[in-house]
Amino acid sequence: MKKTKVRSDYYSAWFLLPAFILFLVFFILPNLASFGLGFTDWSLFYMDDMHWNGLDNFVRLFNEPIFWTCIFNTFYFAIVTVIIKNVVGFGLALIVKRTSRFNNFVRAVAFLPVTISPIVVGIIFVAIYNPTNGILNSFFELTGMGNLAQDWLFDAKIAMNSICAMEIWQQSGFNMCIFVAGMQGISKEYYDAAAIDGAGYLQQVRHITLPLIVQSFTVTIILNLVSGIKVFAQVYGTTNGGPANATEVLSTFLYKNFGLGYLGYSAAVGLFTTVLIMVVSVGLLLFMRKKEVEV
């Protein structure tokens, strides 16, 4: 029996090896390499002549006005989508938290956009936002609200908001599922006791539901914030950073510099983004953990 168990463990380890090799080659090693490449002048123009240049890439980065535009746009996208996705997801969860056929159907419909690739969603919304024959402007024209029609992706003032709306539509269902799971873990006795004491629905939500699903908010806020800072496909599939850099974010800035052949410089942008995500997510996690302890 012992020999059979050892052999079983041995085979299990070998079955994991192919996946580990792929993860090592395509994720771990490139990320480790980028930490070093960010401090070099490596480029496609001089592939065999790479030199260590210290902090030169970061000095150049911080002196570029477009870099600060990218940071502003990235945080604007992340903050707006994090807030609204959590509000919408929480509202949907309150509606469908009880199990029924109708609620299961609503959950499936709300979660369905999450399963679609962001690039595909971007292509769909480019058609929806089309200023001449898009569904959105056509709807406004047909309902006599033509004054609301806009160049949704070509007007620098509203382009980022249009991309935020697309992200909120796609990802709110993910937050809803996490909140539903948290709400279903709350004992019904709390609500019964509150009802006996005369607490209304909104009071129960405020004093029972919200405090007891703080952990769910911790998960959704951190995951949403990290994905918001890393945003790429949503912008690339719709505006590619335009118009006039109004939607340029850190990931598209990195992608464009990599495409131009500035490998070391683009690695520095990626390194900065990685450190930024780590600092923001760890700081936010520590803050949210304190709130959980207080509850």
Beta strands, then each sheet from edge to edge (+ up, - down):
end
